């Protein structure tokens, strides 16, 4: 199972063997599952793909 990482500030093409994507739209299109520390408004359109322990949504 390939792993992709979304990190717009990272200055490399890969991180520990995983492709780094800097464009959020591309990341959301390509990802089947998104694991996030926090659920942000940027993820609401793909919430069905998101797994997070952010039960309260305190960062929204």
LUMKOL-182744 format. One record per residue: x, y, z of N, C-alpha, C in turn; residue in three letters. Coordinates in Angstrom, 1 decimal. Layout:
N
[pt [X Y Z] [X Y Z] [X Y Z] ALA]
...
END
This chain:
60
[pt [0.8 -1.2 0.0] [0.0 0.0 0.0] [0.9 1.2 0.0] UNK]
[pt [0.8 2.0 -1.0] [1.6 3.3 -1.1] [1.1 4.3 -0.1] UNK]
[pt [2.0 5.0 0.5] [1.7 6.1 1.5] [2.1 7.4 0.8] UNK]
[pt [1.2 8.4 0.9] [1.6 9.7 0.4] [1.4 10.7 1.6] UNK]
[pt [2.2 11.7 1.6] [2.2 12.7 2.7] [1.9 14.1 2.2] UNK]
[pt [1.0 14.8 2.8] [0.7 16.2 2.4] [1.5 17.1 3.4] UNK]
[pt [2.4 17.8 2.8] [3.2 18.8 3.7] [3.7 19.9 2.7] UNK]
[pt [3.0 21.0 2.7] [3.4 22.1 1.8] [4.7 22.8 2.1] UNK]
[pt [5.2 22.7 3.3] [6.4 23.3 3.7] [7.7 22.5 3.5] UNK]
[pt [7.5 21.2 3.2] [8.6 20.3 3.1] [9.4 20.5 1.8] UNK]
[pt [10.7 20.5 1.9] [11.6 20.8 0.8] [12.2 19.6 0.2] UNK]
[pt [11.4 18.6 -0.1] [11.9 17.4 -0.7] [10.8 16.7 -1.5] UNK]
[pt [11.1 15.7 -2.3] [10.1 14.9 -3.0] [9.6 13.8 -2.3] UNK]
[pt [10.4 13.3 -1.3] [9.9 12.1 -0.5] [10.4 12.3 1.0] UNK]
[pt [9.6 11.6 1.9] [10.0 11.6 3.3] [10.0 10.1 3.7] UNK]
[pt [11.1 9.6 4.1] [11.3 8.2 4.5] [10.7 7.2 3.5] UNK]
[pt [10.8 7.5 2.2] [10.3 6.6 1.2] [8.9 6.9 0.8] UNK]
[pt [8.2 7.8 1.3] [6.9 8.2 0.9] [6.9 9.5 0.2] UNK]
[pt [6.1 9.5 -0.9] [6.0 10.7 -1.8] [5.3 11.8 -1.0] UNK]
[pt [5.9 13.0 -1.1] [5.4 14.2 -0.5] [4.6 15.1 -1.5] UNK]
[pt [3.4 15.4 -1.2] [2.6 16.2 -2.1] [2.3 17.6 -1.4] UNK]
[pt [2.6 18.6 -2.2] [2.4 20.0 -1.6] [1.1 20.6 -1.9] UNK]
[pt [0.3 20.1 -2.9] [-0.9 20.6 -3.3] [-2.1 19.8 -2.6] UNK]
[pt [-2.9 20.5 -1.8] [-3.9 19.9 -1.0] [-5.0 19.2 -1.9] UNK]
[pt [-5.4 19.9 -3.0] [-6.4 19.4 -3.9] [-5.9 18.0 -4.5] UNK]
[pt [-4.7 18.0 -4.9] [-4.1 16.7 -5.5] [-4.1 15.7 -4.4] UNK]
[pt [-3.7 16.0 -3.2] [-3.6 15.1 -2.1] [-5.0 14.5 -1.8] UNK]
[pt [-6.0 15.3 -1.7] [-7.3 14.8 -1.4] [-7.9 13.9 -2.6] UNK]
[pt [-7.5 14.2 -3.8] [-8.0 13.4 -4.9] [-7.3 12.0 -4.9] UNK]
[pt [-6.0 12.0 -4.6] [-5.2 10.7 -4.6] [-5.4 9.8 -3.4] UNK]
[pt [-5.7 10.4 -2.3] [-5.7 9.7 -1.0] [-7.0 8.9 -0.9] UNK]
[pt [-6.9 7.6 -0.5] [-8.1 6.8 -0.2] [-8.5 6.9 1.2] UNK]
[pt [-7.5 7.2 2.1] [-7.6 7.4 3.5] [-6.7 8.5 4.0] UNK]
[pt [-7.3 9.4 4.8] [-6.5 10.5 5.3] [-6.4 10.4 6.8] UNK]
[pt [-5.2 10.3 7.4] [-5.0 10.2 8.8] [-4.6 11.6 9.2] UNK]
[pt [-5.3 12.3 10.1] [-5.0 13.7 10.5] [-5.0 13.8 12.0] UNK]
[pt [-4.1 14.6 12.5] [-4.1 14.9 13.9] [-5.3 15.7 14.3] UNK]
[pt [-5.7 16.7 13.5] [-6.8 17.5 13.7] [-7.7 17.6 12.5] UNK]
[pt [-9.0 17.7 12.6] [-9.9 17.9 11.5] [-10.0 19.4 11.3] UNK]
[pt [-9.6 19.9 10.1] [-9.7 21.3 9.8] [-10.8 21.5 8.7] UNK]
[pt [-11.2 22.7 8.5] [-12.2 23.0 7.5] [-11.8 22.6 6.1] UNK]
[pt [-10.5 22.5 5.9] [-9.9 22.1 4.6] [-10.3 20.7 4.3] UNK]
[pt [-10.7 19.9 5.3] [-10.9 18.5 5.0] [-12.4 18.1 5.0] UNK]
[pt [-13.3 19.1 5.2] [-14.7 18.8 5.3] [-15.3 18.2 4.0] UNK]
[pt [-14.7 18.5 2.8] [-15.2 17.9 1.6] [-14.8 16.5 1.4] UNK]
[pt [-13.9 16.0 2.2] [-13.4 14.6 2.1] [-13.5 13.9 3.5] UNK]
[pt [-14.4 14.4 4.3] [-14.5 13.9 5.7] [-14.8 12.4 5.7] UNK]
[pt [-15.4 11.8 4.7] [-15.6 10.4 4.6] [-14.3 9.6 4.5] UNK]
[pt [-13.2 10.3 4.1] [-11.9 9.6 4.0] [-11.0 9.9 5.3] UNK]
[pt [-11.5 10.7 6.2] [-10.6 11.1 7.3] [-10.8 10.2 8.5] UNK]
[pt [-9.7 9.9 9.1] [-9.6 9.2 10.4] [-8.8 10.2 11.3] UNK]
[pt [-9.4 10.5 12.5] [-8.7 11.4 13.4] [-9.2 11.2 14.8] UNK]
[pt [-8.3 11.4 15.8] [-8.7 11.4 17.2] [-9.2 12.7 17.7] UNK]
[pt [-9.4 13.7 16.8] [-9.9 15.0 17.1] [-11.4 14.9 17.3] UNK]
[pt [-11.8 14.4 18.4] [-13.2 14.2 18.7] [-14.0 15.4 18.8] UNK]
[pt [-13.4 16.5 19.3] [-14.2 17.7 19.6] [-14.1 18.7 18.4] UNK]
[pt [-13.2 18.5 17.5] [-13.0 19.4 16.4] [-12.6 20.8 16.9] UNK]
[pt [-11.8 20.8 17.9] [-11.5 22.0 18.6] [-10.7 23.0 17.8] UNK]
[pt [-10.1 22.6 16.7] [-9.3 23.5 15.9] [-10.0 24.1 14.7] UNK]
[pt [-11.3 23.8 14.6] [-12.1 24.3 13.5] [-12.6 25.7 13.8] UNK]
END
